[in-house]
Amino acid sequence: MKVDIEQLNKSFGTVVAVHDLNLDIRAGEFVAFLGPSGCGKTTTLLMIAGIYKPTGGVIRFGERVVNTVQPRDRNIGMVFQSYALYPHMSVFENIAYPLKLKGVSKDEQRVRVQRSADVMGIGDLLHRRPGQLSGGQQQRVALGRALVKEPDVLLFDEPLSNLDARLRLTMRGEIKALQKRLGITSIYVTHDQVEALTMADRIAVMNEGLLEAYDTPDDLYDHPKTLFIASFVGNPPMNILPIQAALEGDAVILQNDALRLPVRSERALKAAQQHGDLLMGVRPEDVTLSADGALCGEVFVVEPLGREDMIDVRIGQHRLAALVTTEKRIRAGNRVRLDINADKLQFFDPASKRSILWT
Amino acid sequence: MNVDETLSAPLADLSPTTVVPPPWLKMLIQIARNCLVVTVILALLALVFGSILRPALEAVNVNEELTALLSWLLIAAIPPALYLTVGFTARTLRNAHPARALVVALLAATLVYGATLLWNAAFPAAQAAQGQPSLEMTFAQADSGVVIESIVAGSAAEQAGLRVGDVITAIRRESIDLAALQSRIEEEPLGTPFRLRVQRDGEEFQVTVNSIASATGAGNAALSRAAAGRAVALVVTAVGLLVPFNWLPYLLLGVTLLPLLLGYTWLIVATFSQETHGLLPVDSTGSLGGLTLSNWDFLTEVSRRGSVWTYTLNSFAIAVIMTAALLVLCSMAAYALSRMEFRGRRLFLSFTLILHGFPAVTLLIPIYLVLLNLGALPIIGEYIGFNTLGGIALVEIAFGMPFGVWLMKGFFDNISWDMERSALIDGANRWRTFWEIILPQIRPGLFALGIFSFVGGWNTYLIPATFSTGTRIANLPVYIQQLLGETNPINWNEIAAIGLFQMIPILILFVFAQEYLLNIYSGGSKGSS
């Protein structure tokens, strides 16, 4: 089932939580809402679930406007961060609860609960209480409960945040595979960009109640339309440096008070046409150590990440993070020369905070 | 042995690296500081009682000994308090090294001795003033009066013409015996003139002698007090150092609990005896024994006031109605207050809090009017008006609501919103969510409130006593009060028995439900809007 959101607004008293949100979610699509805490992503999800009533705008399930439809009449399933299992009921009763409320016969309940539990790999835990289960098992029960009534839309509210890192990785893959297999339209709220990037077909990045971007993971990463997306998506985050660009022959000179960098690239040419101050973005993996590099600075901090070291280099007052192989054995205090992959540079207008390259 | 060595040698093991300042110095400073604080506080308190409150009381002609006694006790408490302070400060070290605890104990003794010396040096006048008033004579009891046994040579008494062998019969016209005379001398301030009526060889005459501070007596008293103080201090220090630290609170609690425990012991003993002498059962002649079950006859007897079972049933009815109503009303009101946003919610919450603190007794008259009017209602008026069980229960419920609502709200607040949202999405409506999902999770809270309401309803006195007349709907507490108010001699032992009888259901309830009652403090304390 497709979900359409038009001009959606929600305010609590004078606080605006969601402002003029427009989204279209195709049937069977997996969409992630990504943003820092308090950006309105959970509020939007709860409006889709029918817990909150929108202050303005329209939510459509298929062609049906569901603004005032009660949650129980929307045929949705939801998985919460806290799992929200009913502690006084057994696993079986938990999963069967939506069916019981629907008036499904006892026999059919048993069959469908068993099927749902088997899909989640918890078929042998049905007689237990939620308190006797591990976090991962509880999450599976919650998923089973959301799936058992064969919902049109599945909602996830940071479902993996309470799990340990290893389990999170496994569950991530399982949820994605399950969603693809069942083909249920899914909306997944998270503040963890890795989750969003790895799982979602499209990501809606939200910030302060506004939709910043709605794109595929690759587009968000390679063609960030705003400064916020550029700095929010990607780990470690993108370096942002204030800079001025000027044409000099066929090269573009990027410079500020501490550095001067001649580059030849299409992106830089485009930036050079824009006069005045610019913000230049460059991802740490696009900064490389190079004996004849144009940038020179002192290593301030070295963070070993295992496969690579992340080094924090000071160039004048500016800081530049770079990923380098551990073999170089860079230590804090070393002076290094760096080069930048000019084809991967991003440029932003400091006033509008929007990209100069992508619109 | 060098003191420095004993102090620093064990510490060297503990702290190989140089620490500034050294731990033992820190410890000493800490001990000194604690001692100073304790001394100053106690001395200030003593000053307040002895030099400010007492003269003030005397100025308005109230003659009492309590302030003086308190003042004296406080001063006497300084040495043991210092011992304690040092002992406690050193306690933490005892586990690390026993030898150091010993050193600290010696230090404590020194400190106490030093403090006493300092006190004596600083307040020599106070010390002298504390000398006992004396007439500088010793006395013995005789048939005719008090015989003078000896007189200090050159004393005022001798100069007044008294001799050994004289018999003192009275002070002014008030005849006295030995004990009365001695207590009079002690009680009157120094310098009081005593007009003694004296018999010698059949003649009777009157002599006036002023009391003065007796140097030897004062010295002796001070010495014995000091000795007693040291002894107490030593015992306290020993206890402080030897009893494991985690026992000490229990020790103190036990001591302070003693009066309560004795009271309950008396209650139980009294119900099974004819009379009691202290905690001992005695019979009518005053000798040990006299155990009886006759105090419990009220269980089967039907007296002028009716059977006790009528009152018990009334108590039970009030308690049950109250419990049931409070459980239903409070849980629903608290759910709404915890989960729903509506105009005036916060105001309502703070208002109920004020109501909780409202003294019921100030509302008795308005409530009386309300009950009278309720009683005038057709049909239901018969059950909830003035002088009905329903009416009493209604008032009790009203008074119980604020506390109950806040208590339950605390429990509801602890349940995550997700649980409820999940139920709504699963297909439940609001009512089913409340009934099937939320209520089962606050079962401990319901138990707690239920027990609390039941105990409250069972023991309630003010409302039934005010809004019931006669015996028809009076409950047990009212019955006991009626017995106390009788004009014929009160049988205290029977009243004790009825009191114990009233306690039995509560005791049973507490034995089985204390776990849930404890929940009040885990759930209820978190209540906030």
Interface residues (C-beta under 8 A of the other chain):
Chain A: L46 A49 G50 I51 Q70 P71 R72 R74 I76 G77 M78 F80 Q81 S82 A84 Y86 P87 H88 Y97 P98 L101 K102 R145 K149 L155 D157
Chain B: S416 D418 M419 R421 S422 A423 L424 I425 D426 G427 A428 N429 R432 I437 P440 Q441 R443
